[in-house]
């Protein structure tokens, strides 16, 4: 096949290309996980392995909704979170809960910013490879077709690398 011919040309120049590509991908993923402050499938490393980019967007939205729900609870029922004998401005459960909501809100803003950055980068890739044209839409403007285009692009890229590895093995075995 044509890919076997490509492998024949690359093999003398880069004999370990598939392993090198895997290592580079792994280092990018590990680096990104450590930057997010998450080593596993948590908020920052929500990872697309188990779902798609639209699932990631939905998870960020749910996280923000839960934060808003707790903030609304604090605003509507502040007396329910005060202990008897606590001063109004004391560091009781209400104050601790409010600080927690502020911290989580900051985290949610960070997740939204990271998602926007990832979507912009994905759109740039689609533009580069001729899949889309024009400026990326705002996050709220991303429709299902845009998410599907990103998913399809990365699925095709993955399929190409799997095929490249198979051809690489075939050529080395001959």
C-alpha positions as CSV (number, residue, x, y, z in Angstrom):
1,X,0.0,0.0,0.0
2,X,1.0,3.6,-0.2
3,X,1.5,3.7,3.5
4,X,3.9,0.8,3.3
5,X,5.9,2.9,0.8
6,X,5.9,5.8,3.2
7,X,7.2,3.5,5.9
8,X,9.9,2.2,3.6
9,X,11.1,5.8,3.1
10,X,10.9,6.8,6.8
11,X,12.4,3.6,8.3
12,X,16.0,4.4,7.5
13,X,15.7,8.0,8.7
14,X,13.6,7.4,11.9
15,X,13.7,3.7,12.8
16,X,11.7,4.2,16.0
17,X,9.1,6.7,14.7
18,X,6.0,4.9,16.0
19,X,7.5,4.6,19.5
20,X,8.7,8.2,19.4
21,X,5.2,9.4,18.4
22,X,3.7,7.4,21.3
23,X,6.2,8.8,23.7
24,X,5.6,12.4,22.6
25,X,1.9,12.0,22.9
26,X,2.3,10.4,26.3
27,X,4.5,13.3,27.5
28,X,2.0,15.8,26.3
29,X,-0.8,14.1,28.1
30,X,1.3,13.7,31.3
31,X,2.4,17.3,31.1
32,X,-1.1,18.5,30.6
33,X,-2.4,16.4,33.5
34,X,0.3,17.9,35.8
35,X,-0.5,21.4,34.7
36,X,-4.1,20.8,35.5
37,X,-3.1,19.7,38.9
38,X,-4.8,16.3,38.2
39,X,-3.1,13.0,37.7
40,X,-6.3,11.1,36.8
41,X,-9.7,11.5,35.4
42,X,-10.7,14.5,37.6
43,X,-11.7,18.0,36.6
44,X,-8.6,19.0,34.8
45,X,-7.8,15.6,33.3
46,X,-11.4,14.9,32.4
47,X,-9.8,13.3,29.3
48,X,-11.5,12.5,26.1
49,X,-10.6,8.8,26.3
50,X,-14.0,8.0,27.8
51,X,-16.1,10.5,25.9
52,X,-15.9,13.3,23.4
53,X,-15.2,17.0,23.5
54,X,-18.9,17.8,23.8
55,X,-19.0,15.5,26.9
56,X,-16.2,17.6,28.3
57,X,-18.1,20.8,27.6
58,X,-21.2,19.3,29.3
59,X,-19.1,18.2,32.4
60,X,-17.8,21.8,32.7
61,X,-21.3,23.1,32.5
62,X,-22.6,20.7,35.1
63,X,-19.7,21.6,37.4
64,X,-20.6,25.3,37.1
65,X,-24.3,24.5,37.6
66,X,-23.6,22.6,40.9
67,X,-21.5,25.6,42.1
68,X,-24.4,28.0,41.3
69,X,-26.8,25.7,43.1
70,X,-24.7,25.8,46.3
71,X,-24.3,29.6,46.0
72,X,-28.1,29.9,45.7
73,X,-28.6,27.7,48.7
74,X,-26.2,30.0,50.7
75,X,-28.1,33.1,49.6
76,X,-31.6,31.8,50.2
77,X,-31.0,30.0,53.5
78,X,-28.0,31.5,55.3
79,X,-29.6,31.1,58.8
80,X,-29.7,27.3,58.2
81,X,-25.9,27.2,58.1
82,X,-25.3,29.1,61.3
83,X,-24.7,27.4,64.6
84,X,-26.3,28.6,67.8
85,X,-24.2,31.2,69.5
86,X,-22.1,32.0,66.4
87,X,-21.6,35.6,65.8
88,X,-23.0,36.9,62.5
89,X,-19.6,37.5,61.0
90,X,-17.9,34.5,62.6
91,X,-16.0,31.8,60.9
92,X,-18.8,29.2,61.3
93,X,-20.1,26.8,58.7
94,X,-21.7,29.5,56.6
95,X,-18.4,31.4,56.2
96,X,-16.5,28.1,55.4
97,X,-19.1,27.2,52.9
98,X,-18.9,30.6,51.3
99,X,-15.1,30.3,51.0
100,X,-15.5,26.9,49.5
101,X,-18.0,28.2,46.9
102,X,-15.6,31.1,46.0
103,X,-12.7,28.6,45.5
104,X,-14.8,26.3,43.4
105,X,-16.1,29.2,41.4
106,X,-12.5,30.1,40.6
107,X,-11.8,26.5,39.6
108,X,-14.9,26.6,37.3
109,X,-13.7,29.8,35.6
110,X,-10.3,28.0,35.1
111,X,-12.1,25.0,33.6
112,X,-14.1,27.2,31.3
113,X,-10.9,29.0,30.2
114,X,-9.1,25.7,29.6
115,X,-12.1,24.4,27.6
116,X,-12.1,27.6,25.5
117,X,-8.4,27.3,24.8
118,X,-8.8,23.6,23.8
119,X,-11.7,24.4,21.5
120,X,-9.8,27.2,19.9
121,X,-6.8,24.9,19.4
122,X,-9.1,22.2,17.9
123,X,-10.6,24.8,15.5
124,X,-7.1,25.9,14.5
125,X,-6.3,22.2,13.6
126,X,-9.5,21.9,11.6
127,X,-8.6,25.1,9.7
128,X,-5.0,24.0,9.1
129,X,-6.2,20.7,7.6
130,X,-8.9,22.4,5.6
131,X,-11.9,21.0,7.6
132,X,-13.2,24.4,8.7
133,X,-12.8,28.1,7.7
134,X,-13.1,31.3,9.5
135,X,-12.7,32.4,13.1
136,X,-13.7,29.9,15.8
137,X,-17.1,30.4,17.2
138,X,-17.6,31.5,20.8
139,X,-18.0,28.5,23.2
140,X,-21.7,29.1,23.4
141,X,-21.8,29.1,19.5
142,X,-20.3,25.7,19.1
143,X,-23.0,23.5,17.6
144,X,-23.1,19.8,17.4
145,X,-21.7,19.8,13.9
146,X,-18.5,21.6,15.1
147,X,-18.0,19.2,18.0
148,X,-18.6,16.3,15.6
149,X,-16.0,17.7,13.1
150,X,-13.4,17.8,15.9
151,X,-14.3,14.2,17.0
152,X,-14.1,13.0,13.4
153,X,-10.8,14.6,12.8
154,X,-9.2,13.1,15.9
155,X,-10.8,9.7,15.2
156,X,-9.3,9.8,11.7
157,X,-5.9,10.9,13.0
158,X,-6.0,8.0,15.5
159,X,-6.9,5.5,12.8
160,X,-4.0,6.8,10.6
161,X,-1.5,6.3,13.4
162,X,-2.8,2.8,14.1
163,X,-2.5,2.0,10.4
164,X,1.0,3.5,10.4
165,X,2.1,1.3,13.3
166,X,0.6,-1.8,11.6
167,X,2.5,-1.0,8.3
168,X,5.7,-0.3,10.3
169,X,5.5,-3.7,11.9
170,X,4.8,-5.4,8.5
171,X,7.8,-3.7,6.9
172,X,10.1,-4.5,9.8
173,X,9.0,-8.2,9.8
174,X,9.9,-8.5,6.1
